[in-house]
């Protein structure tokens, strides 16, 4: 009987370890996704610089593609 209760305690401990590991993985995934989303928002926040134009296009007053 004693061995059976020890086995059940070990199984419960393993289940608890698995649950904690899954929670840690979930938190880690959420943290990574939050870090990925931040730069995308920052890139859109600032004004876009005007593309550089060459000497000829500045002299002629038009943009070349």
CHARMM-style PDB file with segment names, atoms N, HN, CA, C and O in Angstrom:
ATOM      1  N   UNK     1       0.810  -1.199   0.000  1.00  0.00      PROA
ATOM      2  CA  UNK     1       0.000   0.000   0.000  1.00  0.00      PROA
ATOM      3  C   UNK     1       0.856   1.267   0.000  1.00  0.00      PROA
ATOM      4  O   UNK     1       0.554   2.242  -0.688  1.00  0.00      PROA
ATOM      5  N   UNK     2       1.933   1.226   0.792  1.00  0.00      PROA
ATOM      6  HN  UNK     2       2.178   0.434   1.352  1.00  0.00      PROA
ATOM      7  CA  UNK     2       2.775   2.408   0.897  1.00  0.00      PROA
ATOM      8  C   UNK     2       3.407   2.759  -0.452  1.00  0.00      PROA
ATOM      9  O   UNK     2       3.506   3.932  -0.814  1.00  0.00      PROA
ATOM     10  N   UNK     3       3.841   1.714  -1.202  1.00  0.00      PROA
ATOM     11  HN  UNK     3       3.762   0.762  -0.908  1.00  0.00      PROA
ATOM     12  CA  UNK     3       4.451   1.967  -2.495  1.00  0.00      PROA
ATOM     13  C   UNK     3       3.460   2.591  -3.469  1.00  0.00      PROA
ATOM     14  O   UNK     3       3.833   3.455  -4.263  1.00  0.00      PROA
ATOM     15  N   UNK     4       2.209   2.167  -3.417  1.00  0.00      PROA
ATOM     16  HN  UNK     4       1.905   1.465  -2.772  1.00  0.00      PROA
ATOM     17  CA  UNK     4       1.188   2.718  -4.312  1.00  0.00      PROA
ATOM     18  C   UNK     4       0.951   4.204  -4.036  1.00  0.00      PROA
ATOM     19  O   UNK     4       0.782   4.992  -4.967  1.00  0.00      PROA
ATOM     20  N   UNK     5       0.940   4.581  -2.768  1.00  0.00      PROA
ATOM     21  HN  UNK     5       1.078   3.942  -2.012  1.00  0.00      PROA
ATOM     22  CA  UNK     5       0.736   6.000  -2.462  1.00  0.00      PROA
ATOM     23  C   UNK     5       1.956   6.822  -2.890  1.00  0.00      PROA
ATOM     24  O   UNK     5       1.811   7.965  -3.324  1.00  0.00      PROA
ATOM     25  N   UNK     6       3.149   6.248  -2.770  1.00  0.00      PROA
ATOM     26  HN  UNK     6       3.267   5.319  -2.417  1.00  0.00      PROA
ATOM     27  CA  UNK     6       4.347   6.948  -3.235  1.00  0.00      PROA
ATOM     28  C   UNK     6       4.310   7.132  -4.748  1.00  0.00      PROA
ATOM     29  O   UNK     6       4.700   8.178  -5.267  1.00  0.00      PROA
ATOM     30  N   UNK     7       3.839   6.107  -5.447  1.00  0.00      PROA
ATOM     31  HN  UNK     7       3.522   5.258  -5.025  1.00  0.00      PROA
ATOM     32  CA  UNK     7       3.728   6.204  -6.904  1.00  0.00      PROA
ATOM     33  C   UNK     7       2.729   7.297  -7.272  1.00  0.00      PROA
ATOM     34  O   UNK     7       2.983   8.082  -8.186  1.00  0.00      PROA
ATOM     35  N   UNK     8       1.601   7.357  -6.577  1.00  0.00      PROA
ATOM     36  HN  UNK     8       1.395   6.719  -5.835  1.00  0.00      PROA
ATOM     37  CA  UNK     8       0.603   8.396  -6.848  1.00  0.00      PROA
ATOM     38  C   UNK     8       1.166   9.787  -6.557  1.00  0.00      PROA
ATOM     39  O   UNK     8       0.897  10.729  -7.302  1.00  0.00      PROA
ATOM     40  N   UNK     9       1.941   9.922  -5.487  1.00  0.00      PROA
ATOM     41  HN  UNK     9       2.159   9.157  -4.882  1.00  0.00      PROA
ATOM     42  CA  UNK     9       2.570  11.213  -5.178  1.00  0.00      PROA
ATOM     43  C   UNK     9       3.552  11.626  -6.267  1.00  0.00      PROA
ATOM     44  O   UNK     9       3.612  12.797  -6.643  1.00  0.00      PROA
ATOM     45  N   UNK    10       4.319  10.667  -6.772  1.00  0.00      PROA
ATOM     46  HN  UNK    10       4.270   9.716  -6.466  1.00  0.00      PROA
ATOM     47  CA  UNK    10       5.264  10.974  -7.851  1.00  0.00      PROA
ATOM     48  C   UNK    10       4.520  11.367  -9.126  1.00  0.00      PROA
ATOM     49  O   UNK    10       4.939  12.288  -9.827  1.00  0.00      PROA
ATOM     50  N   UNK    11       3.431  10.684  -9.429  1.00  0.00      PROA
ATOM     51  HN  UNK    11       3.090   9.936  -8.860  1.00  0.00      PROA
ATOM     52  CA  UNK    11       2.642  11.042 -10.614  1.00  0.00      PROA
ATOM     53  C   UNK    11       2.069  12.449 -10.477  1.00  0.00      PROA
ATOM     54  O   UNK    11       2.073  13.223 -11.434  1.00  0.00      PROA
ATOM     55  N   UNK    12       1.577  12.774  -9.285  1.00  0.00      PROA
ATOM     56  HN  UNK    12       1.574  12.144  -8.508  1.00  0.00      PROA
ATOM     57  CA  UNK    12       1.034  14.116  -9.059  1.00  0.00      PROA
ATOM     58  C   UNK    12       2.137  15.165  -9.212  1.00  0.00      PROA
ATOM     59  O   UNK    12       1.905  16.238  -9.769  1.00  0.00      PROA
ATOM     60  N   UNK    13       3.323  14.855  -8.723  1.00  0.00      PROA
ATOM     61  HN  UNK    13       3.512  13.983  -8.271  1.00  0.00      PROA
ATOM     62  CA  UNK    13       4.444  15.789  -8.845  1.00  0.00      PROA
ATOM     63  C   UNK    13       4.810  16.000 -10.313  1.00  0.00      PROA
ATOM     64  O   UNK    13       5.082  17.123 -10.736  1.00  0.00      PROA
ATOM     65  N   UNK    14       4.813  14.927 -11.076  1.00  0.00      PROA
ATOM     66  HN  UNK    14       4.592  14.014 -10.732  1.00  0.00      PROA
ATOM     67  CA  UNK    14       5.131  15.033 -12.502  1.00  0.00      PROA
ATOM     68  C   UNK    14       4.056  15.861 -13.220  1.00  0.00      PROA
ATOM     69  O   UNK    14       4.380  16.692 -14.068  1.00  0.00      PROA
ATOM     70  N   UNK    15       2.794  15.640 -12.885  1.00  0.00      PROA
ATOM     71  HN  UNK    15       2.531  14.965 -12.196  1.00  0.00      PROA
ATOM     72  CA  UNK    15       1.715  16.435 -13.495  1.00  0.00      PROA
ATOM     73  C   UNK    15       1.889  17.911 -13.156  1.00  0.00      PROA
ATOM     74  O   UNK    15       1.714  18.773 -14.017  1.00  0.00      PROA
ATOM     75  N   UNK    16       2.231  18.200 -11.912  1.00  0.00      PROA
ATOM     76  HN  UNK    16       2.374  17.499 -11.213  1.00  0.00      PROA
ATOM     77  CA  UNK    16       2.463  19.589 -11.504  1.00  0.00      PROA
ATOM     78  C   UNK    16       3.630  20.202 -12.262  1.00  0.00      PROA
ATOM     79  O   UNK    16       3.564  21.360 -12.675  1.00  0.00      PROA
ATOM     80  N   UNK    17       4.699  19.434 -12.447  1.00  0.00      PROA
ATOM     81  HN  UNK    17       4.753  18.493 -12.111  1.00  0.00      PROA
ATOM     82  CA  UNK    17       5.848  19.924 -13.210  1.00  0.00      PROA
ATOM     83  C   UNK    17       5.453  20.218 -14.649  1.00  0.00      PROA
ATOM     84  O   UNK    17       5.867  21.229 -15.217  1.00  0.00      PROA
ATOM     85  N   UNK    18       4.670  19.354 -15.227  1.00  0.00      PROA
ATOM     86  HN  UNK    18       4.334  18.533 -14.766  1.00  0.00      PROA
ATOM     87  CA  UNK    18       4.225  19.570 -16.611  1.00  0.00      PROA
ATOM     88  C   UNK    18       3.363  20.824 -16.718  1.00  0.00      PROA
ATOM     89  O   UNK    18       3.519  21.609 -17.653  1.00  0.00      PROA
ATOM     90  N   UNK    19       2.462  21.012 -15.769  1.00  0.00      PROA
ATOM     91  HN  UNK    19       2.336  20.375 -15.009  1.00  0.00      PROA
ATOM     92  CA  UNK    19       1.597  22.192 -15.796  1.00  0.00      PROA
ATOM     93  C   UNK    19       2.415  23.474 -15.651  1.00  0.00      PROA
ATOM     94  O   UNK    19       2.171  24.451 -16.359  1.00  0.00      PROA
ATOM     95  N   UNK    20       3.385  23.471 -14.734  1.00  0.00      PROA
ATOM     96  HN  UNK    20       3.583  22.677 -14.159  1.00  0.00      PROA
ATOM     97  CA  UNK    20       4.235  24.653 -14.560  1.00  0.00      PROA
ATOM     98  C   UNK    20       5.077  24.907 -15.807  1.00  0.00      PROA
ATOM     99  O   UNK    20       5.265  26.059 -16.197  1.00  0.00      PROA
ATOM    100  N   UNK    21       5.579  23.861 -16.428  1.00  0.00      PROA
ATOM    101  HN  UNK    21       5.426  22.925 -16.111  1.00  0.00      PROA
ATOM    102  CA  UNK    21       6.368  24.023 -17.647  1.00  0.00      PROA
ATOM    103  C   UNK    21       5.502  24.598 -18.780  1.00  0.00      PROA
ATOM    104  O   UNK    21       5.954  25.458 -19.534  1.00  0.00      PROA
ATOM    105  N   UNK    22       4.279  24.127 -18.890  1.00  0.00      PROA
ATOM    106  HN  UNK    22       3.911  23.428 -18.278  1.00  0.00      PROA
ATOM    107  CA  UNK    22       3.374  24.641 -19.929  1.00  0.00      PROA
ATOM    108  C   UNK    22       3.053  26.111 -19.678  1.00  0.00      PROA
ATOM    109  O   UNK    22       3.009  26.901 -20.621  1.00  0.00      PROA
ATOM    110  N   UNK    23       2.830  26.488 -18.425  1.00  0.00      PROA
ATOM    111  HN  UNK    23       2.866  25.847 -17.658  1.00  0.00      PROA
ATOM    112  CA  UNK    23       2.572  27.894 -18.098  1.00  0.00      PROA
ATOM    113  C   UNK    23       3.794  28.758 -18.424  1.00  0.00      PROA
ATOM    114  O   UNK    23       3.654  29.867 -18.940  1.00  0.00      PROA
ATOM    115  N   UNK    24       4.981  28.251 -18.124  1.00  0.00      PROA
ATOM    116  HN  UNK    24       5.095  27.350 -17.705  1.00  0.00      PROA
ATOM    117  CA  UNK    24       6.204  28.997 -18.429  1.00  0.00      PROA
ATOM    118  C   UNK    24       6.370  29.163 -19.939  1.00  0.00      PROA
ATOM    119  O   UNK    24       6.768  30.233 -20.401  1.00  0.00      PROA
ATOM    120  N   UNK    25       6.070  28.122 -20.708  1.00  0.00      PROA
ATOM    121  HN  UNK    25       5.747  27.254 -20.333  1.00  0.00      PROA
ATOM    122  CA  UNK    25       6.142  28.221 -22.168  1.00  0.00      PROA
ATOM    123  C   UNK    25       5.145  29.252 -22.693  1.00  0.00      PROA
ATOM    124  O   UNK    25       5.457  30.022 -23.601  1.00  0.00      PROA
ATOM    125  N   UNK    26       3.953  29.260 -22.116  1.00  0.00      PROA
ATOM    126  HN  UNK    26       3.701  28.634 -21.378  1.00  0.00      PROA
ATOM    127  CA  UNK    26       2.937  30.215 -22.551  1.00  0.00      PROA
ATOM    128  C   UNK    26       3.387  31.650 -22.264  1.00  0.00      PROA
ATOM    129  O   UNK    26       3.247  32.526 -23.118  1.00  0.00      PROA
ATOM    130  N   UNK    27       3.923  31.891 -21.076  1.00  0.00      PROA
ATOM    131  HN  UNK    27       4.036  31.180 -20.382  1.00  0.00      PROA
ATOM    132  CA  UNK    27       4.416  33.234 -20.734  1.00  0.00      PROA
ATOM    133  C   UNK    27       5.556  33.638 -21.650  1.00  0.00      PROA
ATOM    134  O   UNK    27       5.627  34.785 -22.090  1.00  0.00      PROA
ATOM    135  N   UNK    28       6.437  32.710 -21.936  1.00  0.00      PROA
ATOM    136  HN  UNK    28       6.380  31.778 -21.578  1.00  0.00      PROA
ATOM    137  CA  UNK    28       7.568  32.995 -22.824  1.00  0.00      PROA
ATOM    138  C   UNK    28       7.085  33.359 -24.225  1.00  0.00      PROA
ATOM    139  O   UNK    28       7.589  34.298 -24.841  1.00  0.00      PROA
ATOM    140  N   UNK    29       6.109  32.612 -24.719  1.00  0.00      PROA
ATOM    141  HN  UNK    29       5.699  31.849 -24.219  1.00  0.00      PROA
ATOM    142  CA  UNK    29       5.547  32.904 -26.042  1.00  0.00      PROA
ATOM    143  C   UNK    29       4.902  34.282 -26.056  1.00  0.00      PROA
ATOM    144  O   UNK    29       5.081  35.040 -27.009  1.00  0.00      PROA
ATOM    145  N   UNK    30       4.158  34.612 -25.015  1.00  0.00      PROA
ATOM    146  HN  UNK    30       4.013  33.996 -24.241  1.00  0.00      PROA
ATOM    147  CA  UNK    30       3.516  35.926 -24.941  1.00  0.00      PROA
ATOM    148  C   UNK    30       4.553  37.044 -24.906  1.00  0.00      PROA
ATOM    149  O   UNK    30       4.367  38.084 -25.537  1.00  0.00      PROA
ATOM    150  N   UNK    31       5.642  36.833 -24.170  1.00  0.00      PROA
ATOM    151  HN  UNK    31       5.793  35.988 -23.657  1.00  0.00      PROA
ATOM    152  CA  UNK    31       6.695  37.847 -24.095  1.00  0.00      PROA
ATOM    153  C   UNK    31       7.358  38.055 -25.454  1.00  0.00      PROA
ATOM    154  O   UNK    31       7.625  39.189 -25.851  1.00  0.00      PROA
ATOM    155  N   UNK    32       7.620  36.967 -26.162  1.00  0.00      PROA
ATOM    156  HN  UNK    32       7.403  36.045 -25.839  1.00  0.00      PROA
ATOM    157  CA  UNK    32       8.251  37.081 -27.477  1.00  0.00      PROA
ATOM    158  C   UNK    32       7.327  37.789 -28.453  1.00  0.00      PROA
ATOM    159  O   UNK    32       7.771  38.647 -29.216  1.00  0.00      PROA
ATOM    160  N   UNK    33       6.041  37.438 -28.436  1.00  0.00      PROA
ATOM    161  HN  UNK    33       5.680  36.741 -27.816  1.00  0.00      PROA
ATOM    162  CA  UNK    33       5.088  38.095 -29.332  1.00  0.00      PROA
ATOM    163  C   UNK    33       4.976  39.582 -29.021  1.00  0.00      PROA
ATOM    164  O   UNK    33       4.836  40.399 -29.932  1.00  0.00      PROA
ATOM    165  N   UNK    34       5.037  39.935 -27.745  1.00  0.00      PROA
ATOM    166  HN  UNK    34       5.151  39.272 -27.006  1.00  0.00      PROA
ATOM    167  CA  UNK    34       4.980  41.356 -27.377  1.00  0.00      PROA
ATOM    168  C   UNK    34       6.208  42.093 -27.902  1.00  0.00      PROA
ATOM    169  O   UNK    34       6.094  43.233 -28.351  1.00  0.00      PROA
ATOM    170  N   UNK    35       7.373  41.464 -27.851  1.00  0.00      PROA
ATOM    171  HN  UNK    35       7.466  40.537 -27.486  1.00  0.00      PROA
ATOM    172  CA  UNK    35       8.586  42.099 -28.360  1.00  0.00      PROA
ATOM    173  C   UNK    35       8.552  42.244 -29.876  1.00  0.00      PROA
ATOM    174  O   UNK    35       9.068  43.222 -30.418  1.00  0.00      PROA
ATOM    175  N   UNK    36       7.956  41.291 -30.553  1.00  0.00      PROA
ATOM    176  HN  UNK    36       7.537  40.497 -30.112  1.00  0.00      PROA
ATOM    177  CA  UNK    36       7.869  41.363 -32.007  1.00  0.00      PROA
ATOM    178  C   UNK    36       6.926  42.475 -32.426  1.00  0.00      PROA
ATOM    179  O   UNK    36       7.199  43.158 -33.413  1.00  0.00      PROA
ATOM    180  N   UNK    37       5.824  42.682 -31.713  1.00  0.00      PROA
ATOM    181  HN  UNK    37       5.603  42.126 -30.912  1.00  0.00      PROA
ATOM    182  CA  UNK    37       4.836  43.693 -32.069  1.00  0.00      PROA
ATOM    183  C   UNK    37       5.330  45.110 -31.828  1.00  0.00      PROA
ATOM    184  O   UNK    37       4.910  46.015 -32.551  1.00  0.00      PROA
ATOM    185  N   UNK    38       6.189  45.350 -30.864  1.00  0.00      PROA
ATOM    186  HN  UNK    38       6.530  44.616 -30.277  1.00  0.00      PROA
ATOM    187  CA  UNK    38       6.622  46.701 -30.512  1.00  0.00      PROA
ATOM    188  C   UNK    38       7.357  47.403 -31.653  1.00  0.00      PROA
ATOM    189  O   UNK    38       6.997  48.540 -31.960  1.00  0.00      PROA
ATOM    190  N   UNK    39       8.356  46.810 -32.302  1.00  0.00      PROA
ATOM    191  HN  UNK    39       8.648  45.886 -32.053  1.00  0.00      PROA
ATOM    192  CA  UNK    39       9.045  47.532 -33.378  1.00  0.00      PROA
ATOM    193  C   UNK    39       8.130  47.892 -34.544  1.00  0.00      PROA
ATOM    194  O   UNK    39       8.314  48.944 -35.157  1.00  0.00      PROA
ATOM    195  N   UNK    40       7.166  47.065 -34.862  1.00  0.00      PROA
ATOM    196  HN  UNK    40       7.017  46.211 -34.363  1.00  0.00      PROA
ATOM    197  CA  UNK    40       6.266  47.364 -35.968  1.00  0.00      PROA
ATOM    198  C   UNK    40       5.479  48.640 -35.690  1.00  0.00      PROA
ATOM    199  O   UNK    40       5.251  49.435 -36.602  1.00  0.00      PROA
ATOM    200  N   UNK    41       5.066  48.843 -34.458  1.00  0.00      PROA
ATOM    201  HN  UNK    41       5.251  48.197 -33.717  1.00  0.00      PROA
ATOM    202  CA  UNK    41       4.325  50.047 -34.097  1.00  0.00      PROA
ATOM    203  C   UNK    41       5.249  51.256 -34.122  1.00  0.00      PROA
ATOM    204  O   UNK    41       4.839  52.327 -34.572  1.00  0.00      PROA
ATOM    205  N   UNK    42       6.480  51.115 -33.652  1.00  0.00      PROA
ATOM    206  HN  UNK    42       6.813  50.245 -33.286  1.00  0.00      PROA
ATOM    207  CA  UNK    42       7.429  52.222 -33.618  1.00  0.00      PROA
ATOM    208  C   UNK    42       7.808  52.666 -35.030  1.00  0.00      PROA
ATOM    209  O   UNK    42       8.006  53.858 -35.264  1.00  0.00      PROA
ATOM    210  N   UNK    43       7.913  51.731 -35.971  1.00  0.00      PROA
ATOM    211  HN  UNK    43       7.752  50.762 -35.781  1.00  0.00      PROA
ATOM    212  CA  UNK    43       8.282  52.081 -37.340  1.00  0.00      PROA
ATOM    213  C   UNK    43       7.231  52.970 -37.993  1.00  0.00      PROA
ATOM    214  O   UNK    43       7.578  53.838 -38.795  1.00  0.00      PROA
ATOM    215  N   UNK    44       5.982  52.779 -37.676  1.00  0.00      PROA
ATOM    216  HN  UNK    44       5.700  52.074 -37.025  1.00  0.00      PROA
ATOM    217  CA  UNK    44       4.909  53.540 -38.284  1.00  0.00      PROA
ATOM    218  C   UNK    44       4.710  54.889 -37.622  1.00  0.00      PROA
ATOM    219  O   UNK    44       4.041  55.752 -38.190  1.00  0.00      PROA
ATOM    220  N   UNK    45       5.266  55.098 -36.447  1.00  0.00      PROA
ATOM    221  HN  UNK    45       5.809  54.397 -35.986  1.00  0.00      PROA
ATOM    222  CA  UNK    45       5.008  56.312 -35.675  1.00  0.00      PROA
ATOM    223  C   UNK    45       5.671  57.555 -36.286  1.00  0.00      PROA
ATOM    224  O   UNK    45       5.057  58.621 -36.312  1.00  0.00      PROA
ATOM    225  N   UNK    46       6.893  57.438 -36.768  1.00  0.00      PROA
ATOM    226  HN  UNK    46       7.391  56.571 -36.747  1.00  0.00      PROA
ATOM    227  CA  UNK    46       7.631  58.606 -37.243  1.00  0.00      PROA
ATOM    228  C   UNK    46       7.342  58.940 -38.683  1.00  0.00      PROA
ATOM    229  O   UNK    46       6.889  58.084 -39.443  1.00  0.00      PROA
ATOM    230  N   UNK    47       7.602  60.200 -39.080  1.00  0.00      PROA
ATOM    231  HN  UNK    47       7.970  60.896 -38.463  1.00  0.00      PROA
ATOM    232  CA  UNK    47       7.417  60.578 -40.482  1.00  0.00      PROA
ATOM    233  C   UNK    47       8.476  59.914 -41.349  1.00  0.00      PROA
ATOM    234  O   UNK    47       9.611  59.705 -40.920  1.00  0.00      PROA
ATOM    235  N   UNK    48       8.095  59.595 -42.543  1.00  0.00      PROA
ATOM    236  HN  UNK    48       7.173  59.765 -42.891  1.00  0.00      PROA
ATOM    237  CA  UNK    48       9.018  58.945 -43.467  1.00  0.00      PROA
ATOM    238  C   UNK    48       9.886  60.000 -44.139  1.00  0.00      PROA
ATOM    239  O   UNK    48       9.357  60.995 -44.634  1.00  0.00      PROA
ATOM    240  N   UNK    49      11.215  59.811 -44.171  1.00  0.00      PROA
ATOM    241  HN  UNK    49      11.645  59.003 -43.768  1.00  0.00      PROA
ATOM    242  CA  UNK    49      12.090  60.794 -44.824  1.00  0.00      PROA
ATOM    243  C   UNK    49      11.872  60.782 -46.330  1.00  0.00      PROA
ATOM    244  O   UNK    49      11.546  59.754 -46.923  1.00  0.00      PROA
ATOM    245  N   UNK    50      12.059  61.937 -46.923  1.00  0.00      PROA
ATOM    246  HN  UNK    50      12.323  62.772 -46.441  1.00  0.00      PROA
ATOM    247  CA  UNK    50      11.904  62.064 -48.373  1.00  0.00      PROA
ATOM    248  C   UNK    50      13.092  61.386 -49.040  1.00  0.00      PROA
ATOM    249  O   UNK    50      14.223  61.540 -48.579  1.00  0.00      PROA
ATOM    250  N   UNK    51      12.860  60.639 -50.111  1.00  0.00      PROA
ATOM    251  HN  UNK    51      11.941  60.513 -50.485  1.00  0.00      PROA
ATOM    252  CA  UNK    51      13.990  59.972 -50.766  1.00  0.00      PROA
ATOM    253  C   UNK    51      14.951  60.995 -51.359  1.00  0.00      PROA
ATOM    254  O   UNK    51      14.548  62.073 -51.796  1.00  0.00      PROA
ATOM    255  N   UNK    52      16.229  60.632 -51.363  1.00  0.00      PROA
ATOM    256  HN  UNK    52      16.556  59.756 -51.008  1.00  0.00      PROA
ATOM    257  CA  UNK    52      17.255  61.537 -51.910  1.00  0.00      PROA
ATOM    258  C   UNK    52      17.117  61.631 -53.415  1.00  0.00      PROA
ATOM    259  O   UNK    52      16.828  60.648 -54.097  1.00  0.00      PROA
ATOM    260  N   UNK    53      17.328  62.826 -53.912  1.00  0.00      PROA
ATOM    261  HN  UNK    53      17.562  63.625 -53.358  1.00  0.00      PROA
ATOM    262  CA  UNK    53      17.266  63.044 -55.351  1.00  0.00      PROA
ATOM    263  C   UNK    53      18.654  63.386 -55.851  1.00  0.00      PROA
ATOM    264  O   UNK    53      19.462  63.989 -55.145  1.00  0.00      PROA
ATOM    265  N   UNK    54      18.908  62.991 -57.074  1.00  0.00      PROA
ATOM    266  HN  UNK    54      18.251  62.501 -57.647  1.00  0.00      PROA
ATOM    267  CA  UNK    54      20.201  63.266 -57.684  1.00  0.00      PROA
ATOM    268  C   UNK    54      20.311  64.707 -58.138  1.00  0.00      PROA
ATOM    269  O   UNK    54      19.322  65.439 -58.146  1.00  0.00      PROA
ATOM    270  N   UNK    55      21.503  65.110 -58.512  1.00  0.00      PROA
ATOM    271  HN  UNK    55      22.306  64.515 -58.505  1.00  0.00      PROA
ATOM    272  CA  UNK    55      21.785  66.481 -58.943  1.00  0.00      PROA
ATOM    273  C   UNK    55      20.956  66.856 -60.173  1.00  0.00      PROA
ATOM    274  O   UNK    55      20.395  67.951 -60.233  1.00  0.00      PROA
ATOM    275  N   UNK    56      20.879  65.966 -61.136  1.00  0.00      PROA
ATOM    276  HN  UNK    56      21.335  65.077 -61.086  1.00  0.00      PROA
ATOM    277  CA  UNK    56      20.144  66.268 -62.357  1.00  0.00      PROA
ATOM    278  C   UNK    56      18.659  66.486 -62.077  1.00  0.00      PROA
ATOM    279  O   UNK    56      18.063  67.428 -62.600  1.00  0.00      PROA
ATOM    280  N   UNK    57      18.063  65.634 -61.265  1.00  0.00      PROA
ATOM    281  HN  UNK    57      18.548  64.869 -60.840  1.00  0.00      PROA
ATOM    282  CA  UNK    57      16.636  65.794 -60.983  1.00  0.00      PROA
ATOM    283  C   UNK    57      16.383  67.056 -60.155  1.00  0.00      PROA
ATOM    284  O   UNK    57      15.341  67.693 -60.309  1.00  0.00      PROA
ATOM    285  N   UNK    58      17.318  67.422 -59.284  1.00  0.00      PROA
ATOM    286  HN  UNK    58      18.164  66.904 -59.158  1.00  0.00      PROA
ATOM    287  CA  UNK    58      17.143  68.669 -58.536  1.00  0.00      PROA
ATOM    288  C   UNK    58      17.249  69.879 -59.464  1.00  0.00      PROA
ATOM    289  O   UNK    58      16.501  70.845 -59.316  1.00  0.00      PROA
ATOM    290  N   UNK    59      18.173  69.826 -60.413  1.00  0.00      PROA
ATOM    291  HN  UNK    59      18.782  69.041 -60.533  1.00  0.00      PROA
ATOM    292  CA  UNK    59      18.330  70.934 -61.358  1.00  0.00      PROA
ATOM    293  C   UNK    59      17.129  71.064 -62.294  1.00  0.00      PROA
ATOM    294  O   UNK    59      16.707  72.171 -62.627  1.00  0.00      PROA
ATOM    295  N   UNK    60      16.586  69.923 -62.713  1.00  0.00      PROA
ATOM    296  HN  UNK    60      16.930  69.023 -62.442  1.00  0.00      PROA
ATOM    297  CA  UNK    60      15.453  69.954 -63.623  1.00  0.00      PROA
ATOM    298  C   UNK    60      14.113  70.090 -62.886  1.00  0.00      PROA
ATOM    299  O   UNK    60      13.078  70.325 -63.510  1.00  0.00      PROA
ATOM    300  N   UNK    61      14.141  69.942 -61.562  1.00  0.00      PROA
ATOM    301  HN  UNK    61      14.981  69.752 -61.055  1.00  0.00      PROA
ATOM    302  CA  UNK    61      12.942  70.133 -60.745  1.00  0.00      PROA
ATOM    303  C   UNK    61      11.927  69.019 -60.851  1.00  0.00      PROA
ATOM    304  O   UNK    61      10.730  69.272 -60.714  1.00  0.00      PROA
ATOM    305  N   UNK    62      12.359  67.800 -61.088  1.00  0.00      PROA
ATOM    306  HN  UNK    62      13.332  67.595 -61.199  1.00  0.00      PROA
ATOM    307  CA  UNK    62      11.402  66.693 -61.134  1.00  0.00      PROA
ATOM    308  C   UNK    62      12.033  65.475 -60.499  1.00  0.00      PROA
ATOM    309  O   UNK    62      13.254  65.371 -60.382  1.00  0.00      PROA
ATOM    310  N   UNK    63      11.185  64.565 -60.096  1.00  0.00      PROA
ATOM    311  HN  UNK    63      10.194  64.649 -60.192  1.00  0.00      PROA
ATOM    312  CA  UNK    63      11.651  63.313 -59.482  1.00  0.00      PROA
ATOM    313  C   UNK    63      11.842  62.255 -60.534  1.00  0.00      PROA
ATOM    314  O   UNK    63      11.008  62.089 -61.424  1.00  0.00      PROA
ATOM    315  N   UNK    64      12.923  61.551 -60.434  1.00  0.00      PROA
ATOM    316  HN  UNK    64      13.600  61.686 -59.712  1.00  0.00      PROA
ATOM    317  CA  UNK    64      13.129  60.404 -61.303  1.00  0.00      PROA
ATOM    318  C   UNK    64      12.846  59.151 -60.498  1.00  0.00      PROA
ATOM    319  O   UNK    64      13.168  59.106 -59.311  1.00  0.00      PROA
ATOM    320  N   UNK    65      12.258  58.138 -61.102  1.00  0.00      PROA
ATOM    321  HN  UNK    65      11.997  58.174 -62.067  1.00  0.00      PROA
ATOM    322  CA  UNK    65      11.915  56.924 -60.333  1.00  0.00      PROA
ATOM    323  C   UNK    65      13.111  56.180 -59.833  1.00  0.00      PROA
ATOM    324  OT1 UNK    65      12.966  55.149 -59.177  1.00  0.00      PROA
TER     325      UNK     65
END
